[in-house]
Amino acid sequence: MSRVKVMTIFGTRPEAIKMAPLALELARRPEIEALCCVTAQHREMLDSVLDIFRLRPDYDLNIMQPRQTLSSITSRCLVGMDDVLEQAKPDLVLVHGDTSTTFAGALAAFYHQIPVGHVEAGLRTYDKYSPFPEEMNRKMVGAIADLHFCPTPTNRDNLARENITKGVFLTGNTVIDALQTTVVRDFSFSDPILNQIEYKNRKVILVTCHRRENYGQPMEHIMSALAHIAQTHPETELVYPVHLSPVVQECAHRHLDNIENVHLIPPLNVEEMHNLMARCYLVMTDSGGLQEEAPALGKPVLVLRRETERPEAVAAGTVKLAGVEYREIVALANQLLDNSATYETMAHAVNPYGDGQACRRIADAILWHFGLRPQPPDPFGGQ
Protein backbone atom coordinates (compact mmCIF):
# COMPACT_ATOMS: atom_id res chain seq x y z
CA MET A 1 0.00 0.00 0.00
CA SER A 2 1.42 3.39 -1.03
CA ARG A 3 -1.60 5.50 -0.07
CA VAL A 4 -4.39 5.02 2.45
CA LYS A 5 -7.97 6.28 2.03
CA VAL A 6 -9.30 7.72 5.30
CA MET A 7 -12.87 8.98 5.78
CA THR A 8 -13.84 11.23 8.69
CA ILE A 9 -17.51 11.05 9.73
CA PHE A 10 -19.20 13.60 11.99
CA GLY A 11 -22.54 15.37 12.31
CA THR A 12 -22.73 17.82 15.22
CA ARG A 13 -21.03 21.11 16.02
CA PRO A 14 -18.91 19.72 18.90
CA GLU A 15 -17.69 16.90 16.67
CA ALA A 16 -16.92 19.30 13.83
CA ILE A 17 -14.87 21.58 16.08
CA LYS A 18 -12.64 18.67 17.02
CA MET A 19 -12.62 16.83 13.69
CA ALA A 20 -12.14 19.77 11.31
CA PRO A 21 -8.48 20.35 12.23
CA LEU A 22 -7.87 16.59 11.91
CA ALA A 23 -9.57 16.42 8.50
CA LEU A 24 -7.35 19.27 7.32
CA GLU A 25 -4.22 17.59 8.71
CA LEU A 26 -5.08 14.35 6.91
CA ALA A 27 -5.59 16.26 3.65
CA ARG A 28 -2.09 17.74 3.97
CA ARG A 29 -0.48 14.29 4.04
CA PRO A 30 0.55 13.02 0.58
CA GLU A 31 0.24 9.41 1.79
CA ILE A 32 -3.44 9.91 2.69
CA GLU A 33 -6.48 10.31 0.46
CA ALA A 34 -8.73 12.24 2.83
CA LEU A 35 -12.51 12.06 2.51
CA CYS A 36 -15.11 13.77 4.71
CA CYS A 37 -18.72 12.71 5.32
CA VAL A 38 -21.14 14.73 7.44
CA THR A 39 -24.52 13.48 8.60
CA ALA A 40 -25.74 16.97 9.56
CA GLN A 41 -27.33 15.67 12.75
CA HIS A 42 -27.09 19.40 13.65
CA ARG A 43 -27.48 21.25 10.33
CA GLU A 44 -27.09 24.97 11.00
CA MET A 45 -24.57 24.70 13.83
CA LEU A 46 -22.49 22.20 11.87
CA ASP A 47 -22.35 24.41 8.78
CA SER A 48 -20.94 27.35 10.72
CA VAL A 49 -17.94 25.25 11.80
CA LEU A 50 -17.36 23.96 8.27
CA ASP A 51 -17.33 27.53 7.00
CA ILE A 52 -14.83 28.74 9.60
CA PHE A 53 -12.38 25.93 8.85
CA ARG A 54 -13.08 26.16 5.08
CA LEU A 55 -13.87 22.45 5.04
CA ARG A 56 -16.09 21.07 2.27
CA PRO A 57 -17.54 17.59 2.83
CA ASP A 58 -17.35 15.01 0.07
CA TYR A 59 -20.63 13.49 1.30
CA ASP A 60 -23.54 15.14 3.13
CA LEU A 61 -26.41 12.97 4.41
CA ASN A 62 -28.44 16.00 5.59
CA ILE A 63 -30.47 13.91 8.03
CA MET A 64 -31.69 16.60 10.44
CA GLN A 65 -35.45 16.77 11.00
CA PRO A 66 -37.65 18.74 13.43
CA ARG A 67 -38.10 17.07 16.82
CA GLN A 68 -35.81 14.21 15.82
CA THR A 69 -35.40 11.31 18.23
CA LEU A 70 -32.33 9.25 19.05
CA SER A 71 -33.79 6.30 17.12
CA SER A 72 -34.53 8.37 14.03
CA ILE A 73 -31.07 9.96 14.04
CA THR A 74 -29.35 6.61 14.38
CA SER A 75 -31.44 4.83 11.76
CA ARG A 76 -31.09 7.60 9.16
CA CYS A 77 -27.33 7.75 9.73
CA LEU A 78 -27.00 4.00 9.43
CA VAL A 79 -29.01 3.73 6.22
CA GLY A 80 -27.36 6.80 4.69
CA MET A 81 -23.86 5.53 5.41
CA ASP A 82 -24.57 2.31 3.47
CA ASP A 83 -24.44 4.06 0.08
CA VAL A 84 -21.51 6.29 1.08
CA LEU A 85 -19.29 3.44 2.24
CA GLU A 86 -20.22 1.27 -0.72
CA GLN A 87 -19.26 4.07 -3.11
CA ALA A 88 -16.14 5.41 -1.35
CA LYS A 89 -14.68 2.14 -0.02
CA PRO A 90 -12.34 3.79 2.51
CA ASP A 91 -9.51 1.85 4.16
CA LEU A 92 -10.33 3.46 7.51
CA VAL A 93 -13.29 5.34 8.98
CA LEU A 94 -12.71 7.89 11.75
CA VAL A 95 -15.50 8.81 14.16
CA HIS A 96 -15.35 11.14 17.10
CA GLY A 97 -16.48 10.94 20.69
CA ASP A 98 -19.97 9.82 21.62
CA THR A 99 -22.83 11.13 19.47
CA SER A 100 -25.50 9.13 17.65
CA THR A 101 -23.60 9.89 14.44
CA THR A 102 -20.47 8.42 16.04
CA PHE A 103 -22.17 5.16 16.97
CA ALA A 104 -24.04 4.82 13.66
CA GLY A 105 -20.92 5.63 11.64
CA ALA A 106 -18.86 3.02 13.49
CA LEU A 107 -21.61 0.42 13.19
CA ALA A 108 -22.04 1.08 9.46
CA ALA A 109 -18.29 0.70 8.92
CA PHE A 110 -18.36 -2.57 10.88
CA TYR A 111 -21.19 -3.88 8.70
CA HIS A 112 -18.97 -3.13 5.68
CA GLN A 113 -15.94 -4.70 7.42
CA ILE A 114 -14.05 -1.40 7.29
CA PRO A 115 -11.64 -0.68 10.18
CA VAL A 116 -12.69 2.10 12.57
CA GLY A 117 -10.58 4.68 14.37
CA HIS A 118 -12.13 6.32 17.45
CA VAL A 119 -10.97 9.89 18.08
CA GLU A 120 -11.39 10.96 21.72
CA ALA A 121 -11.54 7.37 22.91
CA GLY A 122 -11.70 6.05 26.46
CA LEU A 123 -13.90 8.61 28.22
CA ARG A 124 -16.11 6.97 30.85
CA THR A 125 -18.48 7.80 33.72
CA TYR A 126 -19.50 4.14 34.23
CA ASP A 127 -23.15 5.21 34.46
CA LYS A 128 -24.89 4.19 31.27
CA TYR A 129 -27.64 6.78 31.71
CA SER A 130 -25.37 9.74 32.47
CA PRO A 131 -24.52 11.30 30.15
CA PHE A 132 -27.34 9.83 28.07
CA PRO A 133 -26.96 8.48 25.43
CA GLU A 134 -23.27 9.40 25.17
CA GLU A 135 -21.86 6.94 27.72
CA MET A 136 -23.19 3.88 25.90
CA ASN A 137 -22.39 5.33 22.48
CA ARG A 138 -18.70 5.60 23.32
CA LYS A 139 -18.58 2.18 24.99
CA MET A 140 -20.15 0.52 21.96
CA VAL A 141 -17.82 2.38 19.59
CA GLY A 142 -14.90 1.29 21.78
CA ALA A 143 -15.95 -2.34 21.24
CA ILE A 144 -16.05 -1.84 17.45
CA ALA A 145 -12.95 0.31 16.94
CA ASP A 146 -9.57 -0.97 15.77
CA LEU A 147 -7.63 2.23 16.58
CA HIS A 148 -8.23 4.23 19.74
CA PHE A 149 -6.92 7.81 19.99
CA CYS A 150 -6.99 8.73 23.68
CA PRO A 151 -6.64 12.35 24.81
CA THR A 152 -5.20 11.50 28.27
CA PRO A 153 -3.57 8.67 30.25
CA THR A 154 -6.81 8.29 32.21
CA ASN A 155 -8.68 7.52 28.98
CA ARG A 156 -6.02 4.97 28.01
CA ASP A 157 -6.29 3.34 31.45
CA ASN A 158 -10.08 3.13 31.12
CA LEU A 159 -9.67 1.13 27.91
CA ALA A 160 -7.07 -1.13 29.51
CA ARG A 161 -9.61 -2.02 32.23
CA GLU A 162 -11.88 -3.18 29.40
CA ASN A 163 -9.03 -5.28 27.95
CA ILE A 164 -8.54 -2.88 25.03
CA THR A 165 -4.78 -2.50 24.73
CA LYS A 166 -4.04 -2.94 21.02
CA GLY A 167 -4.15 0.01 18.63
CA VAL A 168 -4.26 2.49 21.52
CA PHE A 169 -2.47 5.84 21.11
CA LEU A 170 -2.09 8.72 23.58
CA THR A 171 -2.56 11.86 21.49
CA GLY A 172 -3.95 14.78 23.48
CA ASN A 173 -7.25 16.35 22.46
CA THR A 174 -7.76 17.81 18.98
CA VAL A 175 -9.80 20.70 20.41
CA ILE A 176 -6.56 22.30 21.63
CA ASP A 177 -5.36 22.20 18.02
CA ALA A 178 -8.58 23.98 16.98
CA LEU A 179 -8.03 26.85 19.45
CA GLN A 180 -4.80 27.75 17.69
CA THR A 181 -6.83 28.59 14.60
CA THR A 182 -9.87 30.28 16.10
CA VAL A 183 -8.70 32.61 18.91
CA VAL A 184 -7.39 35.99 17.74
CA ARG A 185 -6.50 39.19 19.61
CA ASP A 186 -8.70 41.78 17.84
CA PHE A 187 -11.81 39.72 17.27
CA SER A 188 -15.10 41.43 16.39
CA PHE A 189 -18.33 39.65 17.34
CA SER A 190 -21.38 39.59 15.07
CA ASP A 191 -23.66 40.28 18.05
CA PRO A 192 -23.38 43.96 19.12
CA ILE A 193 -24.07 42.99 22.73
CA LEU A 194 -20.81 41.05 22.87
CA ASN A 195 -18.84 43.94 21.36
CA GLN A 196 -20.26 46.40 23.91
CA ILE A 197 -19.33 44.42 27.04
CA GLU A 198 -16.37 45.88 28.97
CA TYR A 199 -14.45 42.63 29.42
CA LYS A 200 -11.64 44.23 31.44
CA ASN A 201 -13.99 45.83 33.96
CA ARG A 202 -16.79 43.27 34.18
CA LYS A 203 -16.75 39.64 35.33
CA VAL A 204 -18.25 37.89 32.33
CA ILE A 205 -19.75 34.45 33.05
CA LEU A 206 -20.13 32.31 29.95
CA VAL A 207 -22.93 29.75 30.35
CA THR A 208 -23.99 26.75 28.29
CA CYS A 209 -26.63 24.24 29.37
CA HIS A 210 -28.34 21.80 27.04
CA ARG A 211 -27.74 18.13 27.97
CA ARG A 212 -30.70 15.77 27.86
CA GLU A 213 -30.01 14.35 31.33
CA ASN A 214 -30.50 17.88 32.72
CA TYR A 215 -33.99 18.26 31.24
CA GLY A 216 -36.66 18.71 33.90
CA GLN A 217 -35.87 19.45 37.54
CA PRO A 218 -32.07 19.66 37.16
CA MET A 219 -32.41 22.40 34.54
CA GLU A 220 -34.94 24.24 36.70
CA HIS A 221 -32.40 24.29 39.55
CA ILE A 222 -29.59 25.40 37.23
CA MET A 223 -31.57 28.29 35.76
CA SER A 224 -32.76 29.41 39.20
CA ALA A 225 -29.15 29.41 40.42
CA LEU A 226 -27.99 31.43 37.42
CA ALA A 227 -30.71 34.01 38.04
CA HIS A 228 -29.66 34.33 41.70
CA ILE A 229 -25.97 34.66 40.82
CA ALA A 230 -26.65 37.44 38.31
CA GLN A 231 -28.98 39.33 40.65
CA THR A 232 -26.62 39.17 43.65
CA HIS A 233 -23.48 40.01 41.66
CA PRO A 234 -24.12 43.25 39.76
CA GLU A 235 -20.46 43.33 38.71
CA THR A 236 -21.07 40.33 36.43
CA GLU A 237 -22.40 39.97 32.91
CA LEU A 238 -23.94 36.54 32.36
CA VAL A 239 -23.81 35.58 28.68
CA TYR A 240 -25.80 32.51 27.70
CA PRO A 241 -25.91 31.38 24.05
CA VAL A 242 -29.12 29.37 24.34
CA HIS A 243 -29.29 25.99 22.61
CA LEU A 244 -31.97 25.68 19.91
CA SER A 245 -33.78 22.87 21.77
CA PRO A 246 -37.34 24.07 22.61
CA VAL A 247 -37.01 22.52 26.08
CA VAL A 248 -33.88 24.56 26.82
CA GLN A 249 -35.24 27.74 25.25
CA GLU A 250 -38.42 27.68 27.32
CA CYS A 251 -36.66 27.03 30.61
CA ALA A 252 -33.93 29.64 30.05
CA HIS A 253 -36.32 32.43 29.08
CA ARG A 254 -38.74 31.67 31.90
CA HIS A 255 -36.02 32.05 34.54
CA LEU A 256 -33.63 34.58 33.02
CA ASP A 257 -35.64 37.04 30.97
CA ASN A 258 -35.69 40.66 32.19
CA ILE A 259 -32.56 40.41 34.36
CA GLU A 260 -30.46 43.41 33.36
CA ASN A 261 -27.03 41.76 33.42
CA VAL A 262 -28.14 38.52 31.75
CA HIS A 263 -27.82 38.24 27.97
CA LEU A 264 -29.67 35.38 26.31
CA ILE A 265 -28.28 35.24 22.80
CA PRO A 266 -28.51 32.83 19.86
CA PRO A 267 -25.98 29.99 19.61
CA LEU A 268 -22.50 31.14 18.62
CA ASN A 269 -20.29 29.66 15.96
CA VAL A 270 -17.06 28.07 17.12
CA GLU A 271 -14.93 31.11 16.35
CA GLU A 272 -17.16 33.42 18.39
CA MET A 273 -17.49 30.92 21.24
CA HIS A 274 -13.74 30.46 21.53
CA ASN A 275 -13.08 34.19 21.45
CA LEU A 276 -15.81 34.88 24.02
CA MET A 277 -14.29 32.17 26.20
CA ALA A 278 -10.87 33.79 25.88
CA ARG A 279 -12.32 37.07 27.18
CA CYS A 280 -14.63 35.78 29.92
CA TYR A 281 -13.96 35.45 33.65
CA LEU A 282 -15.64 32.12 34.36
CA VAL A 283 -17.34 29.29 32.45
CA MET A 284 -20.40 27.44 33.76
CA THR A 285 -21.39 24.56 31.52
CA ASP A 286 -22.76 21.06 31.11
CA SER A 287 -20.81 20.70 27.87
CA GLY A 288 -17.95 18.24 27.55
CA GLY A 289 -15.84 20.22 25.11
CA LEU A 290 -15.78 23.43 27.14
CA GLN A 291 -14.23 21.52 30.05
CA GLU A 292 -11.21 20.97 27.79
CA GLU A 293 -11.19 24.29 25.93
CA ALA A 294 -11.58 26.73 28.81
CA PRO A 295 -8.58 25.48 30.86
CA ALA A 296 -6.39 25.93 27.77
CA LEU A 297 -7.40 29.61 27.90
CA GLY A 298 -6.89 29.94 31.66
CA LYS A 299 -10.60 30.04 32.56
CA PRO A 300 -12.04 28.21 35.61
CA VAL A 301 -14.96 25.90 34.84
CA LEU A 302 -17.94 24.92 36.97
CA VAL A 303 -19.53 21.77 35.51
CA LEU A 304 -23.32 21.76 35.76
CA ARG A 305 -23.59 17.98 35.98
CA ARG A 306 -23.49 15.31 38.68
CA GLU A 307 -20.36 13.68 37.22
CA THR A 308 -17.87 14.18 34.44
CA GLU A 309 -16.10 11.79 32.10
CA ARG A 310 -13.21 14.27 32.16
CA PRO A 311 -11.83 13.75 35.70
CA GLU A 312 -8.35 14.88 34.64
CA ALA A 313 -9.44 18.51 34.80
CA VAL A 314 -10.95 18.04 38.26
CA ALA A 315 -7.70 16.44 39.45
CA ALA A 316 -5.65 19.23 37.86
CA GLY A 317 -7.82 21.87 39.55
CA THR A 318 -9.08 23.60 36.40
CA VAL A 319 -12.64 22.26 36.82
CA LYS A 320 -15.02 21.79 39.73
CA LEU A 321 -18.20 19.71 39.71
CA ALA A 322 -21.05 22.01 40.69
CA GLY A 323 -23.76 19.40 40.23
CA VAL A 324 -27.36 20.32 39.46
CA GLU A 325 -28.55 21.47 42.89
CA TYR A 326 -29.32 25.16 43.42
CA ARG A 327 -27.34 25.67 46.64
CA GLU A 328 -24.13 23.99 45.48
CA ILE A 329 -24.07 25.88 42.18
CA VAL A 330 -24.57 29.21 43.93
CA ALA A 331 -21.97 28.41 46.60
CA LEU A 332 -19.22 27.47 44.13
CA ALA A 333 -19.95 30.45 41.89
CA ASN A 334 -19.77 32.76 44.90
CA GLN A 335 -16.35 31.36 45.82
CA LEU A 336 -14.93 32.19 42.42
CA LEU A 337 -16.59 35.59 42.22
CA ASP A 338 -15.75 36.69 45.78
CA ASN A 339 -12.41 35.00 46.54
CA SER A 340 -9.55 36.04 44.28
CA ALA A 341 -7.18 33.38 45.69
CA THR A 342 -9.62 30.58 44.84
CA TYR A 343 -10.07 32.04 41.38
CA GLU A 344 -6.34 32.40 40.68
CA THR A 345 -5.64 28.84 41.80
CA MET A 346 -8.09 27.46 39.23
CA ALA A 347 -7.14 29.90 36.49
CA HIS A 348 -3.45 29.00 36.65
CA ALA A 349 -3.77 25.22 36.96
CA VAL A 350 -2.13 23.23 34.17
CA ASN A 351 -4.43 22.06 31.39
CA PRO A 352 -4.12 18.24 31.09
CA TYR A 353 -5.76 17.95 27.67
CA GLY A 354 -3.16 18.69 25.05
CA ASP A 355 -0.35 20.66 23.47
CA GLY A 356 -1.86 21.41 20.06
CA GLN A 357 -0.23 18.39 18.36
CA ALA A 358 -3.03 15.81 18.61
CA CYS A 359 -3.92 15.90 14.89
CA ARG A 360 -0.29 15.32 13.92
CA ARG A 361 -0.05 12.34 16.27
CA ILE A 362 -3.28 10.80 14.95
CA ALA A 363 -2.18 11.15 11.32
CA ASP A 364 1.23 9.66 12.18
CA ALA A 365 -0.43 6.76 14.03
CA ILE A 366 -2.63 5.98 11.02
CA LEU A 367 0.36 5.96 8.68
CA TRP A 368 2.29 3.71 11.06
CA HIS A 369 -0.66 1.33 11.38
CA PHE A 370 -0.82 0.96 7.59
CA GLY A 371 2.94 0.53 7.24
CA LEU A 372 3.54 3.96 5.69
CA ARG A 373 5.67 5.27 8.56
CA PRO A 374 8.59 3.52 10.26
CA GLN A 375 7.61 4.24 13.87
CA PRO A 376 4.54 5.22 15.93
CA PRO A 377 4.20 8.81 17.15
CA ASP A 378 5.62 9.83 20.48
CA PRO A 379 2.75 9.82 23.02
CA PHE A 380 1.35 13.09 24.38
CA GLY A 381 3.22 14.05 27.53
CA GLY A 382 5.82 11.32 26.92
CA GLN A 383 3.60 8.82 28.72
Secondary structure, 3 states (H helix, E strand, C coil): CCCEEEEEEECCHHHHHHHHHHHHHHHHCCCEEEEEEECCCCHHHHHHHHHHCCCCCCEECCCCCCCCCHHHHHHHHHHHHHHHHHHHCCCEEEEECCCHHHHHHHHHHHHCCCCEEEECCCCCCCCCCCCCCHHHHHHHHHHHCCEEEECCHHHHHHHHHCCCCCCEEECCCHHHHHHHHHCCCCCCCCCHHHHHCCCCCCEEEEEECCCHHHCCHHHHHHHHHHHHHHHHCCCEEEEEECCCCHHHHHHHHHHHCCCCCEEEECCCCHHHHHHHHHHCCEEEECCCHHHHHHHHCCCCEEECCCCCCCHHHHHHCCEEECCCCHHHHHHHHHHHHHCHHHHHHHHCCCCCCCCCCHHHHHHHHHHHHCCCCCCCCCCHHHC
